[in-house]
């Protein structure tokens, strides 16, 4: 696997984990009312959006390189 392919897989997994944690944090807040869970969930969502933007820019920058 090339470095480019590994990077793309790693970004996708990071985005999934980030949004999963966002969902979990919001659910914890709704059930328990702990403000820290909501805060960390929102922060994780912001990081996930940043990772999506980063991933798009990465793909645009290296679109002429092969995946192998």
PDB file of N, CA, C, O and CB in Angstrom:
ATOM      1  N   UNK A   1       0.856  -1.169   0.000  1.00  0.00           N
ATOM      2  CA  UNK A   1       0.000   0.000   0.000  1.00  0.00           C
ATOM      3  C   UNK A   1       0.901   1.230   0.000  1.00  0.00           C
ATOM      4  O   UNK A   1       1.866   1.303   0.761  1.00  0.00           O
ATOM      5  CB  UNK A   1      -0.973  -0.001   1.227  1.00  0.00           C
ATOM      6  N   UNK A   2       0.586   2.173  -0.838  1.00  0.00           N
ATOM      7  CA  UNK A   2       1.388   3.391  -0.933  1.00  0.00           C
ATOM      8  C   UNK A   2       1.097   4.325   0.232  1.00  0.00           C
ATOM      9  O   UNK A   2       0.114   4.159   0.953  1.00  0.00           O
ATOM     10  CB  UNK A   2       1.122   4.105  -2.258  1.00  0.00           C
ATOM     11  N   UNK A   3       1.960   5.293   0.397  1.00  0.00           N
ATOM     12  CA  UNK A   3       1.781   6.278   1.447  1.00  0.00           C
ATOM     13  C   UNK A   3       0.507   7.092   1.211  1.00  0.00           C
ATOM     14  O   UNK A   3      -0.183   7.460   2.162  1.00  0.00           O
ATOM     15  CB  UNK A   3       3.002   7.202   1.524  1.00  0.00           C
ATOM     16  N   UNK A   4       0.200   7.371  -0.054  1.00  0.00           N
ATOM     17  CA  UNK A   4      -1.008   8.124  -0.371  1.00  0.00           C
ATOM     18  C   UNK A   4      -2.254   7.325   0.009  1.00  0.00           C
ATOM     19  O   UNK A   4      -3.174   7.866   0.622  1.00  0.00           O
ATOM     20  CB  UNK A   4      -1.040   8.485  -1.867  1.00  0.00           C
ATOM     21  N   UNK A   5      -2.288   6.062  -0.345  1.00  0.00           N
ATOM     22  CA  UNK A   5      -3.449   5.228  -0.023  1.00  0.00           C
ATOM     23  C   UNK A   5      -3.600   5.080   1.489  1.00  0.00           C
ATOM     24  O   UNK A   5      -4.708   5.164   2.017  1.00  0.00           O
ATOM     25  CB  UNK A   5      -3.319   3.840  -0.683  1.00  0.00           C
ATOM     26  N   UNK A   6      -2.481   4.860   2.184  1.00  0.00           N
ATOM     27  CA  UNK A   6      -2.532   4.745   3.642  1.00  0.00           C
ATOM     28  C   UNK A   6      -3.056   6.032   4.259  1.00  0.00           C
ATOM     29  O   UNK A   6      -3.858   5.996   5.192  1.00  0.00           O
ATOM     30  CB  UNK A   6      -1.143   4.410   4.210  1.00  0.00           C
ATOM     31  N   UNK A   7      -2.606   7.165   3.743  1.00  0.00           N
ATOM     32  CA  UNK A   7      -3.033   8.464   4.260  1.00  0.00           C
ATOM     33  C   UNK A   7      -4.541   8.647   4.089  1.00  0.00           C
ATOM     34  O   UNK A   7      -5.217   9.127   4.998  1.00  0.00           O
ATOM     35  CB  UNK A   7      -2.275   9.600   3.551  1.00  0.00           C
ATOM     36  N   UNK A   8      -5.059   8.270   2.941  1.00  0.00           N
ATOM     37  CA  UNK A   8      -6.496   8.390   2.684  1.00  0.00           C
ATOM     38  C   UNK A   8      -7.285   7.486   3.627  1.00  0.00           C
ATOM     39  O   UNK A   8      -8.287   7.912   4.201  1.00  0.00           O
ATOM     40  CB  UNK A   8      -6.817   8.039   1.216  1.00  0.00           C
ATOM     41  N   UNK A   9      -6.845   6.258   3.788  1.00  0.00           N
ATOM     42  CA  UNK A   9      -7.530   5.329   4.700  1.00  0.00           C
ATOM     43  C   UNK A   9      -7.488   5.873   6.128  1.00  0.00           C
ATOM     44  O   UNK A   9      -8.492   5.823   6.839  1.00  0.00           O
ATOM     45  CB  UNK A   9      -6.878   3.914   4.640  1.00  0.00           C
ATOM     46  N   UNK A  10      -6.351   6.386   6.544  1.00  0.00           N
ATOM     47  CA  UNK A  10      -6.201   6.914   7.890  1.00  0.00           C
ATOM     48  C   UNK A  10      -7.099   8.132   8.110  1.00  0.00           C
ATOM     49  O   UNK A  10      -7.676   8.275   9.188  1.00  0.00           O
ATOM     50  CB  UNK A  10      -4.743   7.280   8.152  1.00  0.00           C
ATOM     51  N   UNK A  11      -7.229   8.997   7.130  1.00  0.00           N
ATOM     52  CA  UNK A  11      -8.109  10.169   7.247  1.00  0.00           C
ATOM     53  C   UNK A  11      -9.563   9.719   7.358  1.00  0.00           C
ATOM     54  O   UNK A  11     -10.306  10.230   8.196  1.00  0.00           O
ATOM     55  CB  UNK A  11      -7.928  11.119   6.029  1.00  0.00           C
ATOM     56  N   UNK A  12      -9.973   8.773   6.526  1.00  0.00           N
ATOM     57  CA  UNK A  12     -11.361   8.283   6.555  1.00  0.00           C
ATOM     58  C   UNK A  12     -11.676   7.663   7.910  1.00  0.00           C
ATOM     59  O   UNK A  12     -12.730   7.933   8.486  1.00  0.00           O
ATOM     60  CB  UNK A  12     -11.602   7.248   5.428  1.00  0.00           C
ATOM     61  N   UNK A  13     -10.778   6.843   8.419  1.00  0.00           N
ATOM     62  CA  UNK A  13     -11.001   6.232   9.736  1.00  0.00           C
ATOM     63  C   UNK A  13     -11.047   7.289  10.840  1.00  0.00           C
ATOM     64  O   UNK A  13     -11.848   7.183  11.768  1.00  0.00           O
ATOM     65  CB  UNK A  13      -9.900   5.204  10.041  1.00  0.00           C
ATOM     66  N   UNK A  14     -10.205   8.287  10.743  1.00  0.00           N
ATOM     67  CA  UNK A  14     -10.194   9.362  11.738  1.00  0.00           C
ATOM     68  C   UNK A  14     -11.499  10.153  11.709  1.00  0.00           C
ATOM     69  O   UNK A  14     -12.019  10.536  12.757  1.00  0.00           O
ATOM     70  CB  UNK A  14      -9.006  10.302  11.497  1.00  0.00           C
ATOM     71  N   UNK A  15     -12.021  10.395  10.525  1.00  0.00           N
ATOM     72  CA  UNK A  15     -13.304  11.107  10.401  1.00  0.00           C
ATOM     73  C   UNK A  15     -14.428  10.268  11.016  1.00  0.00           C
ATOM     74  O   UNK A  15     -15.274  10.799  11.735  1.00  0.00           O
ATOM     75  CB  UNK A  15     -13.620  11.425   8.905  1.00  0.00           C
ATOM     76  N   UNK A  16     -14.440   8.978  10.741  1.00  0.00           N
ATOM     77  CA  UNK A  16     -15.476   8.105  11.301  1.00  0.00           C
ATOM     78  C   UNK A  16     -15.409   8.061  12.830  1.00  0.00           C
ATOM     79  O   UNK A  16     -16.442   8.123  13.495  1.00  0.00           O
ATOM     80  CB  UNK A  16     -15.338   6.689  10.731  1.00  0.00           C
ATOM     81  N   UNK A  17     -14.216   7.955  13.381  1.00  0.00           N
ATOM     82  CA  UNK A  17     -14.054   7.942  14.830  1.00  0.00           C
ATOM     83  C   UNK A  17     -14.483   9.276  15.424  1.00  0.00           C
ATOM     84  O   UNK A  17     -15.141   9.312  16.464  1.00  0.00           O
ATOM     85  CB  UNK A  17     -12.599   7.631  15.211  1.00  0.00           C
ATOM     86  N   UNK A  18     -14.119  10.361  14.776  1.00  0.00           N
ATOM     87  CA  UNK A  18     -14.468  11.689  15.270  1.00  0.00           C
ATOM     88  C   UNK A  18     -15.978  11.893  15.307  1.00  0.00           C
ATOM     89  O   UNK A  18     -16.516  12.363  16.309  1.00  0.00           O
ATOM     90  CB  UNK A  18     -13.821  12.759  14.404  1.00  0.00           C
ATOM     91  N   UNK A  19     -16.660  11.545  14.226  1.00  0.00           N
ATOM     92  CA  UNK A  19     -18.113  11.723  14.208  1.00  0.00           C
ATOM     93  C   UNK A  19     -18.815  10.706  15.113  1.00  0.00           C
ATOM     94  O   UNK A  19     -19.873  10.997  15.672  1.00  0.00           O
ATOM     95  CB  UNK A  19     -18.641  11.600  12.773  1.00  0.00           C
ATOM     96  N   UNK A  20     -18.234   9.533  15.254  1.00  0.00           N
ATOM     97  CA  UNK A  20     -18.777   8.565  16.202  1.00  0.00           C
ATOM     98  C   UNK A  20     -18.695   9.078  17.628  1.00  0.00           C
ATOM     99  O   UNK A  20     -19.630   8.910  18.410  1.00  0.00           O
ATOM    100  CB  UNK A  20     -18.044   7.242  16.086  1.00  0.00           C
ATOM    101  N   UNK A  21     -17.580   9.701  17.965  1.00  0.00           N
ATOM    102  CA  UNK A  21     -17.431  10.266  19.305  1.00  0.00           C
ATOM    103  C   UNK A  21     -18.379  11.453  19.500  1.00  0.00           C
ATOM    104  O   UNK A  21     -18.892  11.668  20.598  1.00  0.00           O
ATOM    105  CB  UNK A  21     -15.972  10.703  19.545  1.00  0.00           C
ATOM    106  N   UNK A  22     -18.606  12.213  18.440  1.00  0.00           N
ATOM    107  CA  UNK A  22     -19.571  13.315  18.514  1.00  0.00           C
ATOM    108  C   UNK A  22     -20.953  12.778  18.868  1.00  0.00           C
ATOM    109  O   UNK A  22     -21.623  13.306  19.756  1.00  0.00           O
ATOM    110  CB  UNK A  22     -19.622  14.093  17.176  1.00  0.00           C
ATOM    111  N   UNK A  23     -21.377  11.730  18.170  1.00  0.00           N
ATOM    112  CA  UNK A  23     -22.676  11.121  18.440  1.00  0.00           C
ATOM    113  C   UNK A  23     -22.743  10.614  19.878  1.00  0.00           C
ATOM    114  O   UNK A  23     -23.722  10.854  20.585  1.00  0.00           O
ATOM    115  CB  UNK A  23     -22.947   9.972  17.456  1.00  0.00           C
ATOM    116  N   UNK A  24     -21.700   9.916  20.300  1.00  0.00           N
ATOM    117  CA  UNK A  24     -21.667   9.361  21.654  1.00  0.00           C
ATOM    118  C   UNK A  24     -21.714  10.472  22.704  1.00  0.00           C
ATOM    119  O   UNK A  24     -22.435  10.353  23.694  1.00  0.00           O
ATOM    120  CB  UNK A  24     -20.408   8.504  21.848  1.00  0.00           C
ATOM    121  N   UNK A  25     -20.957  11.543  22.498  1.00  0.00           N
ATOM    122  CA  UNK A  25     -20.932  12.642  23.456  1.00  0.00           C
ATOM    123  C   UNK A  25     -22.288  13.317  23.601  1.00  0.00           C
ATOM    124  O   UNK A  25     -22.709  13.649  24.709  1.00  0.00           O
ATOM    125  CB  UNK A  25     -19.901  13.660  23.043  1.00  0.00           C
ATOM    126  N   UNK A  26     -22.960  13.515  22.488  1.00  0.00           N
ATOM    127  CA  UNK A  26     -24.288  14.142  22.534  1.00  0.00           C
ATOM    128  C   UNK A  26     -25.285  13.211  23.221  1.00  0.00           C
ATOM    129  O   UNK A  26     -26.114  13.658  24.014  1.00  0.00           O
ATOM    130  CB  UNK A  26     -24.780  14.497  21.102  1.00  0.00           C
ATOM    131  N   UNK A  27     -25.203  11.930  22.920  1.00  0.00           N
ATOM    132  CA  UNK A  27     -26.100  10.971  23.574  1.00  0.00           C
ATOM    133  C   UNK A  27     -25.857  10.918  25.078  1.00  0.00           C
ATOM    134  O   UNK A  27     -26.809  10.858  25.856  1.00  0.00           O
ATOM    135  CB  UNK A  27     -25.920   9.576  22.968  1.00  0.00           C
ATOM    136  N   UNK A  28     -24.604  10.940  25.490  1.00  0.00           N
ATOM    137  CA  UNK A  28     -24.283  10.949  26.916  1.00  0.00           C
ATOM    138  C   UNK A  28     -24.843  12.203  27.586  1.00  0.00           C
ATOM    139  O   UNK A  28     -25.362  12.141  28.700  1.00  0.00           O
ATOM    140  CB  UNK A  28     -22.758  10.867  27.126  1.00  0.00           C
ATOM    141  N   UNK A  29     -24.735  13.328  26.903  1.00  0.00           N
ATOM    142  CA  UNK A  29     -25.266  14.572  27.455  1.00  0.00           C
ATOM    143  C   UNK A  29     -26.783  14.486  27.604  1.00  0.00           C
ATOM    144  O   UNK A  29     -27.334  14.920  28.616  1.00  0.00           O
ATOM    145  CB  UNK A  29     -24.883  15.766  26.562  1.00  0.00           C
ATOM    146  N   UNK A  30     -27.446  13.938  26.619  1.00  0.00           N
ATOM    147  CA  UNK A  30     -28.904  13.845  26.678  1.00  0.00           C
ATOM    148  C   UNK A  30     -29.368  12.899  27.791  1.00  0.00           C
ATOM    149  O   UNK A  30     -30.417  13.125  28.393  1.00  0.00           O
ATOM    150  CB  UNK A  30     -29.453  13.375  25.330  1.00  0.00           C
ATOM    151  N   UNK A  31     -28.604  11.853  28.066  1.00  0.00           N
ATOM    152  CA  UNK A  31     -28.993  10.892  29.093  1.00  0.00           C
ATOM    153  C   UNK A  31     -28.535  11.288  30.493  1.00  0.00           C
ATOM    154  O   UNK A  31     -29.258  11.061  31.464  1.00  0.00           O
ATOM    155  CB  UNK A  31     -28.441   9.541  28.753  1.00  0.00           C
ATOM    156  N   UNK A  32     -27.350  11.874  30.611  1.00  0.00           N
ATOM    157  CA  UNK A  32     -26.799  12.164  31.923  1.00  0.00           C
ATOM    158  C   UNK A  32     -26.710  13.647  32.239  1.00  0.00           C
ATOM    159  O   UNK A  32     -26.637  14.020  33.410  1.00  0.00           O
ATOM    160  CB  UNK A  32     -25.454  11.561  32.036  1.00  0.00           C
ATOM    161  N   UNK A  33     -26.714  14.485  31.240  1.00  0.00           N
ATOM    162  CA  UNK A  33     -26.688  15.922  31.451  1.00  0.00           C
ATOM    163  C   UNK A  33     -25.320  16.506  31.778  1.00  0.00           C
ATOM    164  O   UNK A  33     -25.229  17.652  32.217  1.00  0.00           O
ATOM    165  CB  UNK A  33     -27.614  16.259  32.530  1.00  0.00           C
ATOM    166  N   UNK A  34     -24.252  15.733  31.569  1.00  0.00           N
ATOM    167  CA  UNK A  34     -22.904  16.232  31.852  1.00  0.00           C
ATOM    168  C   UNK A  34     -22.452  17.143  30.712  1.00  0.00           C
ATOM    169  O   UNK A  34     -22.359  16.719  29.560  1.00  0.00           O
ATOM    170  CB  UNK A  34     -21.902  15.053  32.046  1.00  0.00           C
ATOM    171  N   UNK A  35     -22.180  18.367  31.046  1.00  0.00           N
ATOM    172  CA  UNK A  35     -21.807  19.360  30.039  1.00  0.00           C
ATOM    173  C   UNK A  35     -20.470  19.038  29.379  1.00  0.00           C
ATOM    174  O   UNK A  35     -20.253  19.403  28.224  1.00  0.00           O
ATOM    175  CB  UNK A  35     -21.748  20.740  30.667  1.00  0.00           C
ATOM    176  N   UNK A  36     -19.577  18.366  30.089  1.00  0.00           N
ATOM    177  CA  UNK A  36     -18.283  18.007  29.513  1.00  0.00           C
ATOM    178  C   UNK A  36     -18.449  17.053  28.337  1.00  0.00           C
ATOM    179  O   UNK A  36     -17.697  17.136  27.367  1.00  0.00           O
ATOM    180  CB  UNK A  36     -17.384  17.377  30.576  1.00  0.00           C
ATOM    181  N   UNK A  37     -19.419  16.150  28.407  1.00  0.00           N
ATOM    182  CA  UNK A  37     -19.664  15.228  27.297  1.00  0.00           C
ATOM    183  C   UNK A  37     -20.129  15.986  26.058  1.00  0.00           C
ATOM    184  O   UNK A  37     -19.697  15.693  24.943  1.00  0.00           O
ATOM    185  CB  UNK A  37     -20.708  14.170  27.695  1.00  0.00           C
ATOM    186  N   UNK A  38     -21.009  16.958  26.259  1.00  0.00           N
ATOM    187  CA  UNK A  38     -21.471  17.768  25.132  1.00  0.00           C
ATOM    188  C   UNK A  38     -20.334  18.588  24.552  1.00  0.00           C
ATOM    189  O   UNK A  38     -20.193  18.679  23.333  1.00  0.00           O
ATOM    190  CB  UNK A  38     -22.615  18.687  25.563  1.00  0.00           C
ATOM    191  N   UNK A  39     -19.530  19.181  25.407  1.00  0.00           N
ATOM    192  CA  UNK A  39     -18.412  20.012  24.949  1.00  0.00           C
ATOM    193  C   UNK A  39     -17.410  19.206  24.138  1.00  0.00           C
ATOM    194  O   UNK A  39     -16.987  19.631  23.063  1.00  0.00           O
ATOM    195  CB  UNK A  39     -17.710  20.658  26.138  1.00  0.00           C
ATOM    196  N   UNK A  40     -17.032  18.046  24.652  1.00  0.00           N
ATOM    197  CA  UNK A  40     -16.084  17.205  23.925  1.00  0.00           C
ATOM    198  C   UNK A  40     -16.697  16.649  22.644  1.00  0.00           C
ATOM    199  O   UNK A  40     -15.994  16.470  21.649  1.00  0.00           O
ATOM    200  CB  UNK A  40     -15.605  16.062  24.811  1.00  0.00           C
ATOM    201  N   UNK A  41     -17.990  16.376  22.661  1.00  0.00           N
ATOM    202  CA  UNK A  41     -18.662  15.917  21.448  1.00  0.00           C
ATOM    203  C   UNK A  41     -18.657  16.979  20.366  1.00  0.00           C
ATOM    204  O   UNK A  41     -18.399  16.683  19.199  1.00  0.00           O
ATOM    205  CB  UNK A  41     -20.085  15.510  21.759  1.00  0.00           C
ATOM    206  N   UNK A  42     -18.943  18.217  20.752  1.00  0.00           N
ATOM    207  CA  UNK A  42     -18.932  19.315  19.776  1.00  0.00           C
ATOM    208  C   UNK A  42     -17.517  19.544  19.254  1.00  0.00           C
ATOM    209  O   UNK A  42     -17.325  19.748  18.056  1.00  0.00           O
ATOM    210  CB  UNK A  42     -19.487  20.615  20.407  1.00  0.00           C
ATOM    211  N   UNK A  43     -16.533  19.512  20.139  1.00  0.00           N
ATOM    212  CA  UNK A  43     -15.145  19.679  19.717  1.00  0.00           C
ATOM    213  C   UNK A  43     -14.737  18.573  18.744  1.00  0.00           C
ATOM    214  O   UNK A  43     -14.052  18.835  17.755  1.00  0.00           O
ATOM    215  CB  UNK A  43     -14.210  19.684  20.938  1.00  0.00           C
ATOM    216  N   UNK A  44     -15.147  17.367  19.017  1.00  0.00           N
ATOM    217  CA  UNK A  44     -14.841  16.255  18.133  1.00  0.00           C
ATOM    218  C   UNK A  44     -15.508  16.442  16.763  1.00  0.00           C
ATOM    219  O   UNK A  44     -14.919  16.104  15.736  1.00  0.00           O
ATOM    220  CB  UNK A  44     -15.290  14.934  18.770  1.00  0.00           C
ATOM    221  N   UNK A  45     -16.722  16.974  16.746  1.00  0.00           N
ATOM    222  CA  UNK A  45     -17.396  17.251  15.473  1.00  0.00           C
ATOM    223  C   UNK A  45     -16.667  18.308  14.663  1.00  0.00           C
ATOM    224  O   UNK A  45     -16.556  18.191  13.442  1.00  0.00           O
ATOM    225  CB  UNK A  45     -18.825  17.695  15.722  1.00  0.00           C
ATOM    226  N   UNK A  46     -16.172  19.333  15.330  1.00  0.00           N
ATOM    227  CA  UNK A  46     -15.401  20.383  14.647  1.00  0.00           C
ATOM    228  C   UNK A  46     -14.114  19.796  14.066  1.00  0.00           C
ATOM    229  O   UNK A  46     -13.728  20.120  12.943  1.00  0.00           O
ATOM    230  CB  UNK A  46     -15.071  21.548  15.623  1.00  0.00           C
ATOM    231  N   UNK A  47     -13.459  18.937  14.836  1.00  0.00           N
ATOM    232  CA  UNK A  47     -12.250  18.279  14.342  1.00  0.00           C
ATOM    233  C   UNK A  47     -12.588  17.392  13.141  1.00  0.00           C
ATOM    234  O   UNK A  47     -11.820  17.338  12.181  1.00  0.00           O
ATOM    235  CB  UNK A  47     -11.586  17.442  15.464  1.00  0.00           C
ATOM    236  N   UNK A  48     -13.724  16.698  13.185  1.00  0.00           N
ATOM    237  CA  UNK A  48     -14.141  15.859  12.063  1.00  0.00           C
ATOM    238  C   UNK A  48     -14.363  16.665  10.797  1.00  0.00           C
ATOM    239  O   UNK A  48     -13.966  16.240   9.712  1.00  0.00           O
ATOM    240  CB  UNK A  48     -15.405  15.109  12.415  1.00  0.00           C
ATOM    241  N   UNK A  49     -14.990  17.824  10.924  1.00  0.00           N
ATOM    242  CA  UNK A  49     -15.198  18.694   9.763  1.00  0.00           C
ATOM    243  C   UNK A  49     -13.847  19.164   9.221  1.00  0.00           C
ATOM    244  O   UNK A  49     -13.639  19.208   8.008  1.00  0.00           O
ATOM    245  CB  UNK A  49     -16.089  19.914  10.138  1.00  0.00           C
ATOM    246  N   UNK A  50     -12.936  19.512  10.124  1.00  0.00           N
ATOM    247  CA  UNK A  50     -11.600  19.908   9.693  1.00  0.00           C
ATOM    248  C   UNK A  50     -10.875  18.796   8.956  1.00  0.00           C
ATOM    249  O   UNK A  50     -10.172  19.052   7.979  1.00  0.00           O
ATOM    250  CB  UNK A  50     -10.783  20.343  10.878  1.00  0.00           C
ATOM    251  N   UNK A  51     -11.040  17.570   9.414  1.00  0.00           N
ATOM    252  CA  UNK A  51     -10.423  16.430   8.741  1.00  0.00           C
ATOM    253  C   UNK A  51     -11.017  16.201   7.354  1.00  0.00           C
ATOM    254  O   UNK A  51     -10.300  15.825   6.427  1.00  0.00           O
ATOM    255  CB  UNK A  51     -10.582  15.175   9.585  1.00  0.00           C
ATOM    256  N   UNK A  52     -12.306  16.423   7.210  1.00  0.00           N
ATOM    257  CA  UNK A  52     -12.941  16.286   5.889  1.00  0.00           C
ATOM    258  C   UNK A  52     -12.366  17.327   4.931  1.00  0.00           C
ATOM    259  O   UNK A  52     -12.046  17.007   3.786  1.00  0.00           O
ATOM    260  CB  UNK A  52     -14.490  16.441   5.996  1.00  0.00           C
ATOM    261  N   UNK A  53     -12.235  18.557   5.388  1.00  0.00           N
ATOM    262  CA  UNK A  53     -11.663  19.621   4.554  1.00  0.00           C
ATOM    263  C   UNK A  53     -10.219  19.292   4.199  1.00  0.00           C
ATOM    264  O   UNK A  53      -9.802  19.446   3.051  1.00  0.00           O
ATOM    265  CB  UNK A  53     -11.739  20.987   5.278  1.00  0.00           C
ATOM    266  N   UNK A  54      -9.455  18.837   5.197  1.00  0.00           N
ATOM    267  CA  UNK A  54      -8.070  18.442   4.952  1.00  0.00           C
ATOM    268  C   UNK A  54      -7.993  17.316   3.924  1.00  0.00           C
ATOM    269  O   UNK A  54      -7.150  17.352   3.028  1.00  0.00           O
ATOM    270  CB  UNK A  54      -7.401  18.009   6.259  1.00  0.00           C
ATOM    271  N   UNK A  55      -8.858  16.325   4.046  1.00  0.00           N
ATOM    272  CA  UNK A  55      -8.866  15.208   3.111  1.00  0.00           C
ATOM    273  C   UNK A  55      -9.150  15.647   1.685  1.00  0.00           C
ATOM    274  O   UNK A  55      -8.523  15.158   0.745  1.00  0.00           O
ATOM    275  CB  UNK A  55      -9.886  14.188   3.537  1.00  0.00           C
ATOM    276  N   UNK A  56     -10.093  16.569   1.520  1.00  0.00           N
ATOM    277  CA  UNK A  56     -10.398  17.079   0.181  1.00  0.00           C
ATOM    278  C   UNK A  56      -9.202  17.806  -0.413  1.00  0.00           C
ATOM    279  O   UNK A  56      -8.870  17.609  -1.582  1.00  0.00           O
ATOM    280  CB  UNK A  56     -11.608  18.013   0.225  1.00  0.00           C
ATOM    281  N   UNK A  57      -8.556  18.645   0.385  1.00  0.00           N
ATOM    282  CA  UNK A  57      -7.391  19.384  -0.116  1.00  0.00           C
ATOM    283  C   UNK A  57      -6.237  18.439  -0.429  1.00  0.00           C
ATOM    284  O   UNK A  57      -5.506  18.645  -1.397  1.00  0.00           O
ATOM    285  CB  UNK A  57      -6.943  20.441   0.906  1.00  0.00           C
ATOM    286  N   UNK A  58      -6.075  17.407   0.388  1.00  0.00           N
ATOM    287  CA  UNK A  58      -5.030  16.422   0.138  1.00  0.00           C
ATOM    288  C   UNK A  58      -5.273  15.711  -1.190  1.00  0.00           C
ATOM    289  O   UNK A  58      -4.342  15.533  -1.976  1.00  0.00           O
ATOM    290  CB  UNK A  58      -4.963  15.403   1.286  1.00  0.00           C
ATOM    291  N   UNK A  59      -6.514  15.306  -1.445  1.00  0.00           N
ATOM    292  CA  UNK A  59      -6.825  14.621  -2.702  1.00  0.00           C
ATOM    293  C   UNK A  59      -6.630  15.531  -3.907  1.00  0.00           C
ATOM    294  O   UNK A  59      -6.147  15.087  -4.948  1.00  0.00           O
ATOM    295  CB  UNK A  59      -8.255  14.100  -2.677  1.00  0.00           C
ATOM    296  N   UNK A  60      -7.002  16.798  -3.773  1.00  0.00           N
ATOM    297  CA  UNK A  60      -6.802  17.738  -4.878  1.00  0.00           C
ATOM    298  C   UNK A  60      -5.319  17.949  -5.158  1.00  0.00           C
ATOM    299  O   UNK A  60      -4.907  18.025  -6.316  1.00  0.00           O
ATOM    300  CB  UNK A  60      -7.473  19.081  -4.566  1.00  0.00           C
ATOM    301  N   UNK A  61      -4.522  18.042  -4.108  1.00  0.00           N
ATOM    302  CA  UNK A  61      -3.091  18.300  -4.272  1.00  0.00           C
ATOM    303  C   UNK A  61      -2.380  17.122  -4.934  1.00  0.00           C
ATOM    304  O   UNK A  61      -1.474  17.324  -5.743  1.00  0.00           O
ATOM    305  CB  UNK A  61      -2.450  18.599  -2.916  1.00  0.00           C
ATOM    306  N   UNK A  62      -2.780  15.899  -4.601  1.00  0.00           N
ATOM    307  CA  UNK A  62      -2.087  14.721  -5.114  1.00  0.00           C
ATOM    308  C   UNK A  62      -2.913  13.936  -6.131  1.00  0.00           C
ATOM    309  O   UNK A  62      -2.757  12.719  -6.237  1.00  0.00           O
ATOM    310  CB  UNK A  62      -1.710  13.818  -3.972  1.00  0.00           C
ATOM    311  N   UNK A  63      -3.779  14.602  -6.872  1.00  0.00           N
ATOM    312  CA  UNK A  63      -4.635  13.889  -7.819  1.00  0.00           C
ATOM    313  C   UNK A  63      -3.866  13.276  -8.987  1.00  0.00           C
ATOM    314  O   UNK A  63      -4.360  12.343  -9.620  1.00  0.00           O
ATOM    315  CB  UNK A  63      -5.685  14.822  -8.350  1.00  0.00           C
ATOM    316  N   UNK A  64      -2.682  13.772  -9.283  1.00  0.00           N
ATOM    317  CA  UNK A  64      -1.912  13.240 -10.402  1.00  0.00           C
ATOM    318  C   UNK A  64      -0.973  12.110  -9.994  1.00  0.00           C
ATOM    319  O   UNK A  64      -0.269  11.565 -10.845  1.00  0.00           O
ATOM    320  CB  UNK A  64      -1.119  14.343 -11.042  1.00  0.00           C
ATOM    321  N   UNK A  65      -0.945  11.745  -8.710  1.00  0.00           N
ATOM    322  CA  UNK A  65      -0.106  10.647  -8.242  1.00  0.00           C
ATOM    323  C   UNK A  65      -0.923   9.371  -8.176  1.00  0.00           C
ATOM    324  O   UNK A  65      -2.119   9.400  -7.883  1.00  0.00           O
ATOM    325  CB  UNK A  65       0.507  10.969  -6.865  1.00  0.00           C
ATOM    326  N   UNK A  66      -0.274   8.258  -8.447  1.00  0.00           N
ATOM    327  CA  UNK A  66      -0.966   6.973  -8.410  1.00  0.00           C
ATOM    328  C   UNK A  66      -1.171   6.511  -6.973  1.00  0.00           C
ATOM    329  O   UNK A  66      -0.483   6.971  -6.062  1.00  0.00           O
ATOM    330  CB  UNK A  66      -0.182   5.919  -9.199  1.00  0.00           C
ATOM    331  N   UNK A  67      -2.115   5.604  -6.775  1.00  0.00           N
ATOM    332  CA  UNK A  67      -2.393   5.055  -5.456  1.00  0.00           C
ATOM    333  C   UNK A  67      -1.449   3.916  -5.102  1.00  0.00           C
ATOM    334  O   UNK A  67      -1.418   3.482  -3.950  1.00  0.00           O
ATOM    335  CB  UNK A  67      -3.825   4.577  -5.386  1.00  0.00           C
ATOM    336  N   UNK A  68      -0.682   3.424  -6.062  1.00  0.00           N
ATOM    337  CA  UNK A  68       0.202   2.287  -5.817  1.00  0.00           C
ATOM    338  C   UNK A  68       1.595   2.712  -5.626  1.00  0.00           C
ATOM    339  O   UNK A  68       2.471   1.875  -5.408  1.00  0.00           O
ATOM    340  CB  UNK A  68       0.138   1.312  -6.923  1.00  0.00           C
TER     341      UNK A  68
END
